[in-house]
Amino acid sequence: MKLFGKELTGKASRDLITRLVLIVVSGAVLIVSAVTTVAWFSHNTTVRGTGMQVVVDADNYKLLIQRTTEYDREYTSGPNNGSAIYPGISDLKEDVLRDTEGYSLTATDTSGAGALAFELVNEDVISMNGVDTRFLSPGSYGTVTFYIQKLTPSDITVDFSLNIGGYADGFDESDNPIITRVDNETYLNFLKGHILFFTGRETNNNDTPLDASDDFYVYTGLIDEGTFSFDTTEKTPVTVNAISCYRVTLYWEWPLTYSDITSKVSSGEYPSPVGTYLSQKKSFVENEVTKSYFLAKNLSSSIPEELNDGYNDADQIIGDNIQYVVVFIE
């Protein structure tokens, strides 16, 4: 059978489908193999609010964000009427990101917060229980956008770091449900290989957004080492809530299979550095433990089917061990 475009057989198929149901029903919503998920942005600086914008102060610029209400939605009819479409999000927001990590989750009066968090945009719509949803899964893609307001007349360059983290559902000593941060390096490395971030994206006919006349996106500027820069030189500012600022948009995609990555490199849909990243990170040795950003097995194989199996197994491991994915930008 196929799940999100992937060929699945036997036990792997049953596990992924069960996992999908459990995540939707139990509220494990945030990045997982053929699963469901949402991602978050944080900036570890003093922040304060101005109306519908959250502002992060630096010496010569401010960062602003706009929030969405997608993940606050509830069912409006049927047997689930009144219940959350994305269960578990409120627990992650309130119990972990706000209370434990100290991130601001609102767009107003965040002067006392040390960081802020908001949802990325998932453009992949999946119909579940008759409702259009945006659960994250292999094949998903989308954007994360924020804004830079200059505090100086001179052009500036701002350097950022990007890291992917994960959280998992669990239980404390009294069997109470809790959400904890994942620190297993192997699992986190799989996220680095299975969710790719880029600084640029166009359609194949240079028209945005993608529509029926466009066949695919063309990505540029792979963020392979977790860093990227934004230079305001020759950039055109935009106006947001009467504030002149510069829009910064990153693009992300979760490739369906290992072959999907290599074919997109060959066709030019992915930039050539993706191929280098793939070959460098397919397998490396640290403390005599073989690890991989892309494959859970068949690291030395050159057979496409075996490489896809290794990639799919890594997806399964992500789904089994990480229920929430968080993107940290500092």
Secondary structure by P-SEA (a helix, b strand, c coil): ccccccccccaaaaaaaaaaaaaaaacccccccccccccbbbbccbbbbcccbbbbbcccbbbbbbbbccccccccccccccccccccccccccccccccccccccccccccccbbbbbccccbbbbccccccccccccccccccbbbbbcccccbbbbbbbbbbbbbbbcccccccbbbbbccaaaaaaaaaabbbbcccccccccccccccccbbbbcccccccbbbbbcccbbbbbcccbbbbbbbbbbbbcccaaaaaaaaaaccccaaaaaaaaaaccccccccccccccccccccccaaaaaaaaaaaaaaaaacccbbbbbcc
